[in-house]
Amino acid sequence: MCGIVGYIGSKPAQPLILEGLKRLEYRGYDSAGIACMDNGKITVVKKAGRVANLEAELAKTGPLKGTIGMAHTRWATHGGVTDANAHPHRDDKAGIAVIHNGIIENYSVLKTYLQDKGHVFKSDTDTEVLAMLIGELYSPSEGVDLEAAVQAALREVTGAYAICVMCEGEPDTMVVARKGAPLIVGIGAGEYVVASDASAIVAHTTQAFPLDDYNVVKITRSGFRTSTTTNANVTPKVMQLEMDLEQIELGRFEHFMQKEIHEQPKAVRDCFRGRLHKEDGKVILGGLSNFAKELVRARRVVLVGQGTALHAAMIGEYMLEDLAKVPACAEYASEFRYRNPIIEDRTVAIAVSQSGETADTLAALHEARDRGALALGVVNVVGSTIARDTDAGVYLRVGPEIGVASTKAFTGQVAVLTLISLFMARRRVMSADQCARWIEQLESIPEKIERILEQDARIRKVTERYVERDNWLFLGRGYNYPTALEGALKLKEISYIHAEGMPAAEMKHGPIALINDGMPAVFIANRGRQYDKVLSNIAEVRARGGHVIAVATEGDDDIRRHVEDVLYVPEIIEPLSPMLTVIPLQLMAYHAAVIRGHDVDKPRNLAKSVTVE
């Protein structure tokens, strides 16, 4: 959530950082602001609302000059959505300007201290407190330059932060720092671009390094110095960004969510490339090869995630028990981190996250690792915090996901958890021939997703019939219970329709009271071990006036007489079916949001990367 872009170099800063800010709009925000340094003076312009509002304000005030600047999109935490609360924030004496992602938990105590010192505040934010604190500590005459003042201020701070700081007393310097919220420094030819997300950097350079917790970087046009908040030198690890501009632009699609739904055949192929060896009956996961023995001896696997990632983790739980014959459980990371969880000897903890920055998931991972678990990561973003803080892991390789509502990352997460399950199963209980048969099924998935996507127009027509209804049910059994949860989540995320996902058998234990005439009930009714049970649940809904939309297996003509509408997916073995059955649900949610006139890629109140609690 929130977005940071900073620039120092020889080019005009305003157009460059505004362009970067637009590339970060998908992260979720409610106000935007910019600051540029020109002739030793910082000019700040900020506005509640979209980046377009900020551009309109700049059109009135005139463009900002200068070749050093920073910009920010804010997602409100402390203080409402107002111009005054938008970033950047300034101090009241030293010419300091700050933009900040995260939450300063002890801001109230610090604010009282600073008010006692005579500082006057103009906003309700925790970020202004940080600007004032840096200004209070900044004292060049006493040898405390901007870098030292930032280090000292951050030693007093409790909470999470990614910050970018400028100072009129040092007009050719920018200082950035990070703890618990992502921040990247891109290295160009005589210029540097700072951002909270690589998408704001790739237009200018593909060489970058991520900051670790407690890192502070002082940047000038001639170079940079990386240290800690205690001023210990740090050698950063510069990496090649695995992203290009084409991946983060819409092309022929109207929305990023639409694009990413249709990218899933390619995404799954890229996820599997080089990892499936049917001839040998093996799954090759280089990231796990050094820990194969620990995985063979594992007594228990705990998977942690939030939202869509948790739904994928639930499928992973079923898969690990079914294939690898190891006890597994999927947990809300936000609950796991505050419990007193039992981590036995030979426990494996798997953190599942698209961004690799999800605060609750990262904290849960640390809790499990500190108690002795082997820590693995299943993430999409290379170099993200979870990727760096785990013992090992597997990247999704599905490409950047811009739409707030996750689609191709979900199929990628399920695909990778399937690979991990087979990797373990082959070494524990599965023969080469059995593994080869699974691999053959996996290799068929991209083409089968393509066949489902060909039904896009029909799925829209079905959606149109029910889109005005404000309450939906999504029901499934076994492997497709988590898929039902994911379908309900997608619908409410972007169309703002109330939807509940649940096990189909659970409906009788209370929720059946909600069913009224014409209520849409989406059943995942593909052929499998519990198919007949699902048909019984469908009959119960229809007897009470509900209208059933079934996601069924191709060739199942009999189901038509049990439901109002049916959407078909190709046949596949049941454990792999969620990677197919979820596609119609994603398309239904997308079309519902479009028909209802909502901003599909920027749903209200949501952020792509949730880096605060």
C-alpha positions in Angstrom: 0.0 0.0 0.0 1.1 3.6 -0.6 3.7 4.5 -3.2 7.1 6.2 -3.0 9.1 7.6 -6.0 12.3 9.7 -5.6 14.8 10.9 -8.2 18.2 12.6 -8.1 20.2 13.1 -11.3 20.5 15.6 -14.2 16.9 15.4 -15.6 13.9 17.4 -14.6 12.5 15.5 -11.6 8.8 16.3 -11.9 7.8 14.5 -15.1 9.9 11.5 -14.1 8.5 11.0 -10.7 4.9 11.7 -11.7 5.3 9.0 -14.4 6.6 6.6 -11.7 3.7 7.6 -9.4 1.2 6.6 -12.1 2.8 3.2 -12.3 2.2 2.8 -8.6 -1.5 3.8 -8.6 -2.5 0.1 -8.6 -1.1 -0.2 -5.0 -4.1 1.6 -3.6 -4.2 5.2 -2.3 -6.4 8.2 -1.5 -4.1 11.2 -1.9 -0.9 12.2 -3.7 1.8 14.8 -3.4 5.2 15.9 -4.8 8.2 17.9 -3.6 11.1 19.2 -5.7 14.3 21.0 -4.8 15.2 24.1 -6.8 18.0 26.5 -5.8 18.0 25.2 -2.3 14.3 25.5 -1.8 11.7 22.7 -1.5 8.3 23.3 -3.1 5.5 20.9 -2.0 2.2 20.4 -3.9 -0.3 17.8 -2.6 -3.9 16.9 -3.1 -6.5 14.5 -1.9 -7.8 12.1 -4.5 -6.1 10.6 -7.6 -2.8 11.5 -9.2 -4.9 13.3 -11.8 -6.0 15.8 -9.1 -2.4 16.4 -8.3 -1.6 17.0 -11.9 -4.5 19.5 -12.2 -3.1 21.4 -9.2 0.3 21.5 -10.7 -1.2 22.9 -13.9 -2.5 25.8 -11.8 0.7 26.4 -9.9 3.0 25.8 -12.8 5.6 22.9 -13.1 8.1 22.4 -10.3 11.7 22.9 -11.2 14.7 21.0 -10.0 16.5 17.7 -10.7 15.9 16.2 -7.3 12.4 15.4 -6.1 10.1 12.9 -4.5 6.4 11.9 -4.8 4.0 9.8 -2.8 0.6 8.2 -2.9 -1.0 7.9 0.5 -3.4 5.3 1.9 -4.9 6.9 5.0 -4.0 5.5 8.4 -3.5 8.4 10.9 -5.8 11.3 9.9 -8.5 11.5 7.3 -8.2 11.9 3.5 -7.4 15.7 3.3 -4.9 17.9 1.5 -3.2 18.6 4.8 -2.7 15.0 5.6 -1.3 14.1 2.2 2.5 13.6 1.8 5.1 15.1 1.7 5.2 16.5 5.2 7.6 19.3 6.3 9.1 20.2 9.6 8.8 23.8 10.9 12.4 24.9 11.2 15.0 23.0 9.3 13.7 22.8 5.8 13.1 19.0 6.0 10.5 17.2 3.8 9.5 13.5 4.3 7.4 10.9 2.5 6.6 7.7 4.3 5.0 4.3 4.0 4.2 2.4 7.1 3.0 3.3 10.6 5.0 5.0 13.4 3.4 3.3 16.5 4.9 5.6 19.1 4.0 8.8 17.2 1.8 10.1 20.0 4.6 10.1 22.6 7.0 11.6 20.1 4.5 14.3 19.2 4.0 15.3 22.8 7.8 15.6 23.2 8.1 17.7 20.1 5.2 20.0 21.1 6.9 20.5 24.4 9.9 21.6 22.4 7.7 24.2 20.7 7.0 22.5 17.3 3.6 23.3 15.8 1.8 20.6 13.7 -0.4 21.1 10.7 -1.7 17.6 10.1 -3.0 14.5 12.0 -0.4 12.1 10.6 2.4 10.1 12.2 4.6 11.1 9.3 4.7 14.8 10.2 6.0 13.7 13.6 8.9 12.0 11.9 9.6 15.1 9.8 9.6 17.2 13.0 11.9 14.7 14.8 14.4 14.7 12.0 14.3 18.5 11.9 14.8 18.7 15.7 17.9 16.5 15.5 19.4 18.1 12.4 22.3 20.3 13.5 25.1 20.7 10.9 27.0 23.0 13.2 27.3 20.2 15.7 28.2 17.6 13.1 24.7 16.1 12.7 24.1 16.2 9.0 20.9 14.9 7.2 22.1 11.3 7.2 23.0 11.3 10.9 19.7 13.1 11.8 17.7 10.4 10.0 19.7 7.6 11.7 19.1 9.2 15.1 15.4 9.8 14.5 14.8 6.2 13.4 16.5 4.9 16.5 13.7 6.6 18.5 10.9 5.2 16.3 8.8 2.1 16.9 6.9 0.7 13.9 7.3 0.2 10.2 8.7 2.7 7.7 10.0 3.3 4.2 11.0 6.9 4.0 12.5 9.4 1.6 13.9 12.6 3.0 15.2 15.9 1.5 16.6 18.9 3.2 17.1 22.5 2.1 20.4 22.6 4.0 21.8 19.8 1.8 20.1 20.5 -1.6 22.1 17.8 -3.4 21.4 14.9 -1.0 18.5 12.5 -0.6 18.3 10.0 2.3 16.1 6.9 2.3 15.6 4.2 4.9 13.5 1.1 5.5 12.1 -1.1 8.2 9.2 -3.4 7.5 8.0 -1.7 4.3 9.6 -2.3 0.8 12.1 0.2 -0.7 14.4 -0.2 -3.7 17.2 2.0 -5.1 17.6 1.9 -8.8 21.1 2.8 -10.2 21.3 4.6 -13.5 24.1 6.5 -15.3 24.7 9.4 -13.0 21.2 9.2 -11.6 19.2 7.2 -9.0 15.5 6.4 -8.8 14.1 5.3 -5.4 10.7 3.5 -5.3 8.6 1.2 -3.2 8.0 -1.0 -6.3 10.2 -2.0 -9.2 7.5 -0.9 -11.7 8.4 2.7 -11.0 12.1 2.0 -11.8 12.3 -0.2 -14.9 11.7 2.6 -17.4 15.0 4.1 -16.3 17.3 1.3 -15.1 17.2 -2.5 -14.5 20.0 -2.3 -11.9 18.8 -1.9 -8.4 19.2 -3.0 -4.8 16.5 -3.5 -2.1 17.0 -2.1 1.3 17.0 -4.5 4.3 15.4 -3.6 7.6 17.3 -0.7 9.4 19.2 0.3 6.2 19.8 3.9 5.6 21.1 5.1 2.2 22.6 8.6 1.6 22.4 9.4 -2.2 24.1 12.2 -4.1 24.6 12.5 -7.9 28.1 11.2 -7.5 27.3 8.0 -5.5 25.6 6.5 -2.5 26.5 5.2 1.0 24.5 2.4 2.7 24.6 2.1 6.5 22.4 1.0 9.4 20.5 3.2 11.8 23.5 2.8 14.1 25.9 3.9 11.3 27.5 0.6 10.6 28.5 0.2 6.9 26.5 -2.1 4.7 27.4 -3.5 1.3 24.2 -3.7 -0.8 23.4 -6.6 -3.2 22.8 -5.0 -6.6 20.5 -7.2 -8.8 19.0 -7.3 -12.2 15.2 -6.4 -12.2 13.3 -9.2 -13.9 10.7 -7.0 -15.4 10.2 -4.9 -18.5 7.8 -2.1 -19.5 5.7 -4.4 -21.7 4.8 -6.5 -18.7 3.3 -3.5 -16.8 1.4 -1.9 -19.7 -2.2 -2.7 -20.7 -1.6 -3.5 -24.4 -4.9 -4.5 -26.0 -6.8 -4.9 -22.7 -9.0 -2.5 -20.9 -7.9 -3.4 -17.4 -4.9 -5.0 -15.8 -7.1 -7.6 -14.1 -8.5 -8.6 -17.5 -5.0 -8.8 -18.9 -3.8 -10.9 -16.0 -6.7 -13.3 -16.2 -5.9 -13.9 -19.9 -2.1 -14.2 -19.1 -2.7 -17.3 -17.0 -1.8 -19.9 -19.7 1.5 -18.2 -20.2 2.0 -17.6 -16.5 1.5 -21.3 -15.7 3.8 -22.4 -18.5 6.5 -20.0 -17.2 6.0 -21.4 -13.7 6.5 -25.0 -14.9 9.3 -24.3 -17.4 12.4 -26.3 -16.5 10.8 -27.8 -13.4 8.9 -30.8 -14.8 10.9 -33.8 -16.0 8.3 -36.4 -17.1 10.9 -38.8 -18.6 12.6 -39.2 -15.1 9.4 -38.7 -13.1 10.9 -35.8 -11.2 10.1 -32.3 -10.2 13.2 -30.0 -10.1 13.1 -27.1 -7.7 16.5 -25.5 -7.5 15.5 -23.3 -4.6 14.8 -26.4 -2.4 17.5 -28.7 -3.5 19.8 -28.0 -0.6 17.0 -28.8 1.8 15.6 -32.0 0.2 16.6 -34.2 3.2 14.9 -31.8 5.7 11.7 -32.0 3.6 11.8 -35.8 3.4 12.1 -35.9 7.2 9.5 -33.2 7.8 6.8 -34.2 10.4 4.5 -31.3 9.8 4.0 -28.4 7.4 2.5 -25.0 8.4 1.4 -22.7 5.6 0.7 -19.0 6.4 -0.9 -16.4 4.2 -3.6 -13.8 4.0 -6.5 -13.4 1.6 -6.0 -15.0 -1.8 -2.6 -16.4 -0.7 -4.3 -18.1 2.2 -6.8 -19.8 -0.2 -3.9 -21.1 -2.2 -2.3 -22.3 1.0 -5.4 -24.2 1.9 -5.2 -26.1 -1.4 -1.5 -26.7 -0.6 -2.6 -28.2 2.7 -4.8 -30.7 1.0 -2.1 -31.4 -1.6 0.7 -32.0 0.9 -1.4 -34.5 2.9 -2.8 -36.2 -0.2 0.4 -36.5 -2.2 3.3 -36.3 0.3 1.5 -37.9 3.2 2.7 -35.2 5.6 0.4 -33.5 8.2 -0.3 -29.9 7.1 -2.3 -26.9 8.1 -3.0 -23.5 6.5 -3.3 -20.6 8.9 -4.2 -16.9 8.8 -0.8 -15.3 9.3 -2.5 -12.5 11.3 -3.7 -15.0 13.9 -0.7 -17.3 13.8 1.7 -14.4 14.7 -0.1 -13.5 17.9 -0.8 -17.0 19.1 1.5 -19.2 21.1 1.9 -21.7 18.2 3.4 -25.2 18.8 6.3 -25.7 16.4 7.6 -29.2 16.9 10.9 -30.6 15.7 11.1 -31.0 11.9 8.3 -28.5 11.2 8.4 -26.7 7.9 6.8 -23.2 7.6 5.8 -22.0 4.2 5.0 -18.3 3.7 2.7 -17.7 0.7 2.6 -14.1 -0.7 2.4 -12.5 -4.1 4.4 -9.4 -3.1 6.7 -11.0 -0.6 6.1 -8.0 1.6 2.8 -8.8 3.4 3.4 -7.6 7.0 1.4 -10.3 8.8 2.8 -13.1 6.7 6.3 -11.9 7.2 5.8 -11.7 11.0 4.2 -15.2 11.1 7.2 -16.5 9.2 9.6 -14.9 11.7 7.7 -16.4 14.6 7.8 -19.9 13.1 11.5 -19.6 12.2 12.4 -18.3 15.6 10.8 -21.4 17.1 13.0 -23.7 15.0 10.9 -24.3 11.8 12.6 -24.5 8.4 11.3 -21.4 6.7 10.3 -21.5 3.0 8.8 -18.8 0.8 6.4 -19.0 -2.1 6.5 -15.5 -3.6 6.3 -13.7 -6.9 8.5 -10.7 -6.4 12.2 -11.5 -6.8 14.3 -9.9 -4.0 11.3 -9.2 -1.8 11.6 -9.4 2.0 10.1 -12.8 2.4 12.4 -14.1 -0.3 15.3 -12.8 1.5 14.3 -13.8 5.0 13.6 -17.5 4.3 15.9 -20.4 4.3 14.8 -21.3 0.8 11.9 -20.9 -1.5 10.3 -21.1 -4.9 9.4 -18.1 -7.1 6.0 -18.1 -8.9 7.6 -16.6 -12.1 4.1 -15.4 -13.3 5.3 -11.9 -14.1 4.2 -8.6 -12.4 0.7 -8.5 -11.1 -0.7 -5.0 -11.2 -4.4 -5.5 -10.6 -5.3 -5.3 -6.9 -7.5 -8.4 -7.1 -5.0 -11.3 -7.5 -5.6 -13.7 -10.4 -2.6 -15.1 -12.1 -0.7 -15.1 -8.8 -3.3 -17.4 -7.3 -2.9 -19.9 -10.0 0.8 -19.6 -9.7 0.7 -20.1 -6.0 -1.4 -23.3 -6.4 0.9 -24.5 -9.1 4.0 -24.0 -7.0 2.5 -25.6 -4.0 1.6 -28.6 -6.2 5.3 -28.7 -7.3 6.5 -28.6 -3.7 4.0 -31.4 -2.8 5.3 -33.6 -5.7 8.9 -32.7 -4.9 8.3 -34.1 -1.4 6.1 -36.9 -2.4 8.6 -38.3 -4.9 11.2 -38.5 -2.2 8.8 -39.9 0.4 6.1 -42.1 -1.0 5.6 -41.7 -4.8 7.2 -43.8 -7.6 8.7 -42.3 -10.7 5.8 -43.6 -12.8 3.2 -42.0 -10.5 5.0 -38.7 -10.6 5.3 -38.9 -14.4 1.5 -39.2 -14.6 1.0 -36.2 -12.4 3.5 -34.2 -14.5 1.5 -35.1 -17.7 -1.6 -33.7 -16.1 0.2 -30.6 -15.0 1.5 -30.0 -18.5 -2.0 -30.0 -19.9 -3.2 -27.1 -17.7 -2.2 -24.1 -19.8 -4.1 -25.4 -22.9 -7.1 -26.2 -20.7 -7.1 -22.6 -19.3 -7.1 -21.3 -22.8 -10.2 -23.3 -23.6 -12.0 -21.8 -20.6 -10.9 -18.3 -21.6 -12.6 -18.8 -24.9 -15.9 -18.8 -23.0 -15.4 -15.2 -21.8 -18.4 -13.8 -23.7 -20.7 -16.5 -22.4 -19.5 -16.0 -18.8 -20.3 -12.3 -19.2 -23.8 -13.1 -20.3 -24.4 -15.3 -17.3 -23.0 -12.7 -15.0 -25.4 -10.0 -16.5 -28.4 -12.1 -15.4 -27.4 -11.9 -11.7 -25.3 -8.8 -11.4 -28.0 -6.7 -9.7 -28.3 -9.2 -6.9 -26.5 -8.0 -3.7 -26.0 -11.3 -2.0 -24.3 -14.4 -3.5 -23.1 -17.8 -2.2 -20.1 -19.7 -3.4 -20.0 -23.4 -2.4 -17.5 -26.2 -3.0 -16.2 -29.4 -1.4 -12.8 -30.8 -1.0 -10.1 -29.1 -3.1 -12.7 -26.7 -4.4 -13.8 -25.4 -1.0 -10.9 -23.0 -1.0 -11.7 -22.2 -4.6 -15.2 -21.2 -3.5 -13.7 -18.9 -0.9 -11.5 -17.3 -3.6 -14.5 -16.8 -5.9 -16.4 -15.0 -3.2 -13.4 -12.9 -2.4 -12.9 -11.8 -6.0 -16.6 -10.8 -6.4 -16.7 -8.7 -3.2 -13.2 -7.1 -3.8 -14.1 -5.4 -7.1 -17.8 -5.4 -7.6 -18.7 -4.7 -3.9 -21.4 -7.4 -4.0 -21.7 -9.2 -0.7 -20.6 -12.8 -1.2 -19.9 -15.7 1.1 -17.8 -18.8 0.3 -18.1 -21.9 2.3 -18.0 -25.7 2.2 -21.2 -26.9 0.5 -22.0 -29.2 3.5 -21.8 -26.2 5.9 -24.7 -24.5 4.2 -27.2 -26.6 6.2 -25.7 -25.5 9.5 -27.1 -22.0 9.3 -26.4 -20.2 6.0 -29.3 -21.9 4.3 -31.5 -19.4 6.1 -30.1 -16.7 3.8 -31.4 -18.3 0.6 -34.4 -16.4 -0.9 -36.0 -16.3 -4.3 -33.5 -15.8 -7.1 -30.4 -15.6 -4.9 -27.3 -16.6 -6.9 -25.5 -19.7 -5.6 -22.3 -20.6 -7.5 -21.5 -24.3 -7.0 -18.2 -25.8 -8.0 -19.6 -29.1 -9.3 -16.9 -30.7 -11.3 -16.7 -34.4 -11.3 -14.9 -35.8 -8.3 -15.3 -37.9 -5.2 -18.0 -35.7 -3.7 -19.9 -35.0 -6.9 -23.2 -36.7 -5.8 -23.0 -34.8 -2.5 -22.7 -31.5 -4.3 -25.8 -32.4 -6.4 -27.7 -32.9 -3.2 -26.6 -29.5 -1.9 -27.7 -28.0 -5.2 -31.2 -29.5 -4.8 -31.4 -28.0 -1.3 -30.7 -24.5 -2.7 -33.1 -24.8 -5.6 -35.9 -26.1 -3.3 -35.7 -22.7 -1.5 -35.8 -20.6 -4.6 -32.1 -20.0 -5.1 -30.7 -19.9 -8.7 -27.7 -22.1 -9.2 -24.7 -21.4 -11.4 -22.6 -24.5 -11.7 -19.0 -24.8 -12.7 -19.0 -28.3 -14.1 -16.8 -30.8 -16.1 -17.0 -30.8 -19.9 -19.3 -33.6 -21.1 -21.5 -33.5 -18.0 -24.8 -32.8 -19.8 -26.9 -34.2 -17.0 -26.1 -31.4 -14.7 -28.0 -28.9 -16.9 -31.3 -30.2 -15.5 -30.2 -29.5 -11.9 -29.2 -25.8 -12.4 -30.1 -22.5 -14.0 -26.7 -21.9 -15.7 -23.6 -24.0 -16.2 -20.0 -23.0 -17.1 -17.8 -25.9 -18.2 -14.1 -26.6 -17.5 -12.0 -29.3 -19.1 -11.6 -32.6 -17.2 -8.6 -33.0 -15.0 -7.7 -35.0 -11.9 -9.5 -33.6 -8.9 -6.5 -32.2 -6.9 -5.5 -30.0 -9.9 -9.0 -28.8 -10.7 -8.8 -25.5 -8.7 -6.4 -24.1 -11.3 -9.3 -24.5 -13.8 -12.4 -24.0 -11.8 -11.2 -20.6 -10.5 -11.0 -19.1 -14.0 -14.8 -18.7 -14.6 -15.1 -17.2 -11.1 -12.4 -14.6 -11.8 -14.1 -13.7 -15.1 -17.5 -13.4 -13.4 -16.1 -11.1 -10.8 -14.4 -9.0 -13.5 -17.5 -8.7 -15.6 -19.7 -7.9 -12.6 -17.4 -5.0 -11.6 -17.3 -3.6 -15.2 -21.1 -3.9 -15.6 -21.7 -2.1 -12.3 -19.3 0.7 -13.4 -16.5 0.2 -10.8 -12.8 0.9 -11.1 -11.6 -2.7 -11.6 -7.9 -2.2 -11.0 -8.3 0.2 -8.1 -11.1 -1.0 -5.8 -12.1 1.2 -3.0 -10.3 0.9 0.4 -7.9 -1.8 -0.9 -4.2 -1.9 -1.5 -2.1 -4.4 -3.6 0.6 -4.9 -1.0 -0.5 -4.8 2.6 2.6 -3.8 4.5 0.9 -2.6 7.7 -1.3 -4.5 10.2 
